[in-house]
Amino acid sequence: MTTASSRDLTASLVRGAITSPFKRAGRSGAVLPADRLVAADVCAPPGALASYREICGFPDSGALPLTYPHVLGFPLAMRLMTGRNFPLPVVGLVHTWIDITRHRALHPSDRMELTVYADGLTPHRRGTEVTVVTQVRSDGEPVWESRSGYLSRHAPATATAPAAVAAPPVTKLPAVAEWRLPGDLGRRYGAASGDRNPIHLHPLTARLFGFPRAIAHGMWTVARCLAEAGEPGRIRYVRADFKAPVLLPATVTYAADGAGTAFQLRSGGRVHLAGTTTYDSAVPER
């Protein structure tokens, strides 16, 4: 096991930029590292947490936002994915989905142990997808877990790739709110979260990766939707699928069903994010 802190994040980003050109996604026989990276005695930094709450719209007191442990675990995830034995190049990885399970509320004063590891490579019609798991324990008990899918795009092997099928249509949910997102949203969220991926920071750096403008962080879209849903402390489980990037600046619509168990972020007829939530003690089986 290895211990890491948020101070490693910048070094991981630099290492990823250097090593990515030497890794080839989709090579046969690729094996994930067995490493479990651990950070012990972690707590939420008050200043960074306050900035995160503000940029995402969460209340400025009470339990940690449901999505915040993902931020705390991000330096470990980056260290894992930029490691020499990680088979996919981190540059160009696309966050495709996330599910989060919270077993009990976490508070800013809680001391946490974070563990991050990779759990499986899956053939995808657009390349290879890796699942990265983040687990949080407090007082020796599991309290929070997330699973994230990251896609490395490449021409898949015909023998292993699933057949391409048309995605089912997404049911349009009733509009609840409209948000105008400024062009500097990526820089502001990056400062609060530590995720300074160049595709989010500036049009010039985003163009280097094929985007006409900077795009909003997927995790900001999830967090902002959960904050808008109200009573975020009651949410026990969320699943979110990232459908299309949000180019900044933008005007987007937050939509939700009457029961508060499904939500979307869209602009015009395009759905950027689709998610579901569970509020009671029943957590969906994986």
PyMOL commands that set and color helices and strands:
alter all, ss='L'
color gray80, all
select helices_A, chain A and resi 6-22+46-56+68-81+185-193+198-200+203-207+218-229+232-234
alter helices_A, ss='H'
color red, helices_A
select strands_A, chain A and resi 2-3+37-42+94-102+112-124+127-138+141-153+175-181+237-242+250-256+262-267+270-278
alter strands_A, ss='S'
color yellow, strands_A
deselect
rebuild
show_as cartoon
